[in-house]
Amino acid sequence: MGGHRHFGCSSPETIPIETLTVTGDGDPSPNGLYLRQVGLYNNQKFYRRDDTAYSIWWSETWGEWGISVVLDESGDYWYRSGVANILGEYTPHDGFTGNPIVS
């Protein structure tokens, strides 16, 4: 589960992943199956949960991956990867709690 953490990276890893799974104890829960979407967001691949309630996307501003309800860097409440690797444990931000895991 997870991937290698690459601290200090300023660009995302290039991994040809079509689906991601989020598990863990996030509240509210972003858990579920995420599907790669057609096109790019912030010049990177992005994913939406199969019910489209959450997205995983690259933040050019923060240099990390985020999970949020809104596909927008100005959106409310989200989880952050803290690194350029899309896989691994995310930390809560702006009112969310828990640590979802992307694999």
Phi and psi in degrees as a GROMACS rama.xvg file:
@    title "Ramachandran Plot"
@    xaxis  label "Phi"
@    yaxis  label "Psi"
@TYPE xy
79.2181  -174.507  GLY-2
-142.697  -172.872  GLY-3
-75.1341  137.542  HIS-4
-88.0487  132.735  ARG-5
-120.46  82.885  HIS-6
-66.3225  142.183  PHE-7
88.8351  -1.97188  GLY-8
-76.3824  145.512  CYS-9
-114.848  4.71392  SER-10
-140.438  151.784  SER-11
-70.7408  156.079  PRO-12
-70.7944  151.535  GLU-13
-99.6618  100.977  THR-14
-125.314  124.119  ILE-15
-78.9568  71.6847  PRO-16
-101.562  130.337  ILE-17
-95.5763  -29.8458  GLU-18
-134.873  150.66  THR-19
-129.667  152.416  LEU-20
-120.92  132.932  THR-21
-110.97  127.781  VAL-22
-129.72  179.747  THR-23
114.357  -163.61  GLY-24
-113.194  34.0804  ASP-25
-65.3741  144.657  GLY-26
-141.606  113.698  ASP-27
-67.2263  158.832  PRO-28
-84.829  118.471  SER-29
-90.2191  10.0646  PRO-30
-59.0283  146.286  ASN-31
145.406  -173.334  GLY-32
-93.8255  130.569  LEU-33
-113.845  135.031  TYR-34
-110.399  136.67  LEU-35
-63.8787  137.02  ARG-36
-98.4348  157.691  GLN-37
-74.1764  137.926  VAL-38
92.4823  -171.903  GLY-39
-129.749  157.172  LEU-40
-129.658  129.345  TYR-41
52.8777  38.2566  ASN-42
64.0596  22.4171  ASN-43
-135.587  160.117  GLN-44
-60.8246  155.779  LYS-45
-145.371  162.732  PHE-46
-130.748  147.112  TYR-47
-124.063  141.238  ARG-48
-62.2513  150.317  ARG-49
-59.8558  -18.8949  ASP-50
-97.9782  5.3924  ASP-51
64.4356  14.5223  THR-52
-74.6809  -29.1141  ALA-53
-133.28  158.176  TYR-54
-131.704  153.102  SER-55
-116.134  125.93  ILE-56
-150.607  159.705  TRP-57
-87.0352  129.968  TRP-58
-98.1143  113.368  SER-59
-68.2129  -32.8955  GLU-60
-63.0744  -46.5855  THR-61
-98.697  -12.1329  TRP-62
66.5506  40.7688  GLY-63
-157.866  169.293  GLU-64
-86.9041  148.619  TRP-65
-131.94  153.142  GLY-66
-118.124  125.151  ILE-67
-152.136  167.686  SER-68
-75.2582  -38.0655  VAL-69
-105.059  131.657  VAL-70
-82.7886  76.8916  LEU-71
-169.707  133.831  ASP-72
-65.3703  -17.051  GLU-73
-95.5814  3.24704  SER-74
-67.1318  164.151  GLY-75
-78.5634  152.563  ASP-76
36.9231  121.351  TYR-77
-160.685  171.3  TRP-78
-105.205  148.298  TYR-79
-124.162  142.019  ARG-80
-76.755  -31.248  SER-81
79.6281  -8.54126  GLY-82
-145.458  174.516  VAL-83
-79.3468  -8.7142  ALA-84
-84.3071  124.672  ASN-85
-69.4035  -25.2842  ILE-86
-90.4227  145.707  LEU-87
124.31  -167.649  GLY-88
-84.1961  136.576  GLU-89
-107.57  153.454  TYR-90
-109.765  150.367  THR-91
-73.3207  154.602  PRO-92
-145.511  142.001  HIS-93
58.9264  41.6489  ASP-94
107.274  -17.1903  GLY-95
-74.4143  161.288  PHE-96
-133.101  163.669  THR-97
86.7919  177.347  GLY-98
-134.408  90.0719  ASN-99
-65.8555  153.108  PRO-100
-120.536  126.019  ILE-101
-100.512  126.552  VAL-102
